[in-house]
Amino acid sequence: MKADLTSQEASALPVTLHHARTAYDFEFVAPRLHDRHLLDSSVAVRVFRAPLLAVPVGGRRRGGCMDAGPVEVALAIRHALSEIPGFPNVRIRLVSPPGEPNNWVVEWGERLPFRLTVGDRARFYGGSDHCIAEAEAAAQRRAPERHSPAAPTCGA
């Protein structure tokens, strides 16, 4: 693992930013946001082939994150987002459990509090009221699950 990449090395990876509407998941994420005006300053982050939506913080949305995979990709995404208003405190975090291949996420905004309900998590990521209600209803239908602290925390 090469965790000590410089910004120059990270920016050499094929990560490009595009208009938010070109993101593959735009139509999925857009109706789930409480503050849809954030879509105006969102970007599609293209890594290799698939552009995915990165939504800035604002309104109800206190933080965001994006799965990145290898650390080199995470560093390149972090570098690209750190230049854009609305993406404060951009950082990377290892989310894979010990003994499994390394998987990193890029996070921005506030840090996700450790213990949250599913509804609080949806609210933290700026979910609409109906998304919060759906998440809470789904959590009540299934048995309590045990999650590793290393489980990915990315949401709406």
Number of C-alpha atoms within 10 A of each C-alpha: 7 7 9 11 13 12 13 10 12 21 19 11 15 13 20 17 20 15 15 21 18 18 22 15 16 20 12 12 18 20 14 18 24 20 17 16 12 18 19 12 16 24 24 22 24 19 18 11 9 13 23 22 27 25 30 27 24 16 12 15 23 17 27 26 24 23 20 21 17 17 23 22 23 26 26 26 30 26 19 18 24 16 11 13 11 18 22 18 15 21 19 20 17 18 18 18 13 8 6 7 10 14 18 22 25 24 26 25 20 15 13 18 9 8 9 11 12 18 18 16 20 25 22 22 26 29 27 21 15 13 19 20 15 15 18 16 13 12 15 11 8 8 8 8 7 6 8 10 12 13 11 18 17 17 16 22
